[in-house]
Structure formats: C-alpha cells, structure tokens
C-alpha cells in the first residue's frame, strides 16, 4: 500500500474530526459549557488537516510523483501549505482561529466583539461548508515577512493574495467601520478547493480503506470548488464565555 494512500486516509479522518469538533462546539453547545475544550478540539483538528495536506505534499515527492502538480505554483495548494508552515514554525501567531484571536485579543473575555467574516461560497446550488474562521491580520503579517524567514517567495505570496481576493478585505472592514485586523476568512472552503485541485490528479495512487477515505475520494472528484473571487461578507458579534 502506498504512503500516499496512508496520508490520504489521515487527511480524510482529520476532515471528519474537524467537522465533528465544529458540530460539538456549536450545535451540541460545548462552546458554552467548556470553552477551552471546544476551542482546543477545533484547533487540534485544524492542525491535523493542515499537517495531512503537507504530508501528502511530502509523500508525493518521496514517491517520485512531484511532477504531477507544482504545489507552490498552484494557489489552492500553496495556501494550505503556507498556513500549515506558519503553524509548524510558530510564525505570525500561527494564523489564529477566530476563537483563539478572541481569547487573546478581546478587551475582556465575555465581552461582545464585532468581527467581519469573509466566506467563499459554494458554486453548486444548495452546497455549503461549515465555518472555521481564521485571522486575515495574521496571514497578512506572514505574507509581509522576509522570504528568508518564511521561505514564501513573493510570486507565491502574491498568488495567495490574489486567490483569496484579499485586496477587498480592507474595504469590507471599512464598510462596517472596523479595523482590517477584525477580518476573518473561512478556511474550510479552501480545504475543499485544495482537495478538488489535487485529488483527481492522484486518485490512481490512492486505494482508500475507510469509509471516510472512500467518501472523500469520490467527493473531491465531483464537487465544484468554492468561489474565492466573489465573497459572502457578514459582520457578526462574537462573545465567548470566560
């Protein structure tokens, strides 16, 4: 069994765990009962998804399959690698989730804070993803750091900005009379887009074992990518319990 199959299984399970962590936090109310556990579950699952994408990148190189696609010249894939590396190398505050940002930056825990939430809509009728919002301010900081620090070349950094449509983010914040630091974007559609770009190219290298693996292998060959050029924008109050 190829290492690519093993890593794809890891990615499939990580995506399921992230979905479950989000559902438990919100629909099952854990965020109100035990904030630290709910946020910790989401953060751990998010890291697992990012690490699994990086492991796929690494496995393809080790198995001589790097010629299939250039990850860093493909904005959908460069974005997830960049987010993963920021966390792995403790750069730009690890690109915080909205939850961690609130806990660290709120004037007072429990006090309501207003954030601008940027989502990337599905292009299929009736389709949607769940939401895990991460900090644009942190990613902006990361992309502005010297290349020798982040190893992100400027063409890749600019491709990520263009792909996400970040030139519009300051305007979104201004519309709601908030600072650009209050802008957060949904990372889940970006995982879908990365998988949609990659999986059809490596499906012949994957022999899934689990229900999750089989489901996601099929899904990512047929689902349409999210639209990162036409954003859905809302301004919402956020308050986590002390």
PESULBEL-V117436 format. One record per backbone hydrogen bond with DSSP energy under -1.0 kcal/mol. NH is the residue of the N-H (numbers start at 1). CO is the residue of the C=O. If there is no record, write none. Layout:
nh,co
NH,CO
NH,CO
This chain:
nh,co
6,2
7,3
8,4
9,5
10,6
11,7
12,8
13,9
14,10
15,11
16,12
17,13
18,14
19,15
20,16
21,17
22,18
23,19
24,20
25,21
26,22
28,23
30,24
31,25
32,29
33,29
34,30
38,34
39,35
40,36
41,37
42,38
43,39
44,40
45,41
46,42
47,43
48,44
49,45
50,46
51,47
52,48
53,49
54,50
55,51
56,52
57,53
58,54
59,55
60,56
61,57
62,58
63,59
64,61
65,60
68,65
74,71
77,74
78,74
79,75
81,77
82,78
83,79
84,80
85,81
86,82
87,83
88,84
89,85
91,86
94,91
95,92
98,133
101,97
102,98
103,99
104,100
105,101
106,102
111,108
113,238
115,236
116,182
117,234
118,184
119,232
127,124
134,185
135,96
136,183
139,135
140,136
141,137
142,138
143,139
144,140
145,142
149,146
150,146
151,147
157,153
158,154
159,155
160,156
161,157
162,158
163,159
164,160
165,161
166,161
168,165
169,166
172,168
173,169
174,170
175,171
176,172
177,174
178,173
182,179
183,180
184,116
185,134
186,118
187,132
191,187
192,188
193,189
194,190
195,191
196,192
197,193
198,194
199,195
201,198
203,199
205,202
206,203
214,210
215,211
216,212
217,213
218,214
219,215
220,216
221,218
222,219
223,219
227,121
232,119
234,117
236,115
238,113
